[in-house]
């Protein structure tokens, strides 16, 4: 093994934490700049979410060809996407292909779960420790720990007594779970739960879906790529990429520049029908511009969607339970393929937890307020401690030993989603109040910018830099003002507000402004020599 992996006194230029989609991107960019960079990865492979989430039906809900690494024309030309919306095995293969093609593995330490990341003021370095006792040092550290990486499991009484198999979807075993003929329960019907339900319904003996909150799901519309489509995607890649960089969230589509009630009822109905039959996120992205600003406009869209649920679900009571009451797109809209039809099967039952709550888990299954449901396999699809949870897990301590958890106790505080006051030489990729949209289209520019920032500090002999508290507060205020300016997001309950984790401070975790504006702001900061960063020391 290389000495840099074993010498705990060697000071790297940069340590990247995480070898997921964005971690690989950041590693490649930093290494291309000639920096001494090392990546610490908790798992045994690359790909992050597409390595961990192996549950049945796991699939991308944005166009696969826009999920590629845009910096490499070779990667684009050498990889053929077999479907418009790739499944987990394909995505895992792609990121392993990219890691091999870019020769990234030689800079990655696998099985290195970071449990402590402490700022050393005397040496102006970060000291890191892994769960197995290894130690590493770096001048700069870039945590890229994933926005949806730390699972949330409700504190059900009796869970440890359950005698069957219990698994959170993010911890689905590599060897899989044999569900054939089993009595299976799925708790949670967000994007993950929906994918699981529609995938396993035909093979299980009996499926009980325990729904906490119904979601407005729309058809994915996936299709296999023909040789002609494969060629077209590559030929038009530059156009697609440039289009994605011009839109609010780095997808291919933008909302219609008209309001819902500016057109006739007939025209609205035809437009909704067209969106519903179109693939991907189009029902959200190509809807009318007042979808999230006018409650009546949103209710017009949900009226159409509720009709579709009733058309597709045979039992009227089940259709009622599956129909949400929240506004469309105030929770991330899941995409589905035959999800509603799964409830027409004789072996599938829906339980509405607000009407029939879980009392406890028993050795044999789930006790609700009404009965005991026998279960062989309990699948927990209850989501994540989003965005901030993964940063808290790695034991970050900044100036004077202040824990990041303490600094963010009243909600995260960052500048541009990249810097946090009191944590010098730390740059976050995928941090709170940072880019929100199609990964990695949103993050490619940020990874490049982070690398350029570190290069600037090294070239100017700057040992230590730290963002000023005023700059952080101004950015937090700006992000809050933006989300509060969108009426239907203000009072929403979703993981972006932290609403899914009891006790988590309510604070909006994302930047909701246009991505082009965000990139322009980063360019301005760099062009001005990073004025918000208090720079000290020289070598």
URBELPE-V927649 format. One record per helix or strand of 3 or more residues. SS is the DSSP state (h for helix, s for strand). FROM is the first residue (numbers start at 1). LEN is the number of residues. If there is no record, write none. Layout:
SS:FROM:LEN
SS:FROM:LEN
This chain:
h:3:4
s:11:7
h:21:12
s:37:4
h:49:4
h:64:3
h:73:6
h:88:14
h:105:3
s:114:7
s:125:6
s:135:9
h:159:3
s:165:4
h:169:3
s:183:5
h:191:10
s:206:6
h:227:9
h:237:10
h:260:3
h:265:13
h:282:4
h:295:18
h:316:7
h:339:4
s:348:5
s:358:4
s:365:4
s:372:3
s:377:4
h:388:5
h:399:3
h:404:4
h:443:17
s:464:4
h:469:16
h:487:4
h:495:3
h:515:13
s:533:4
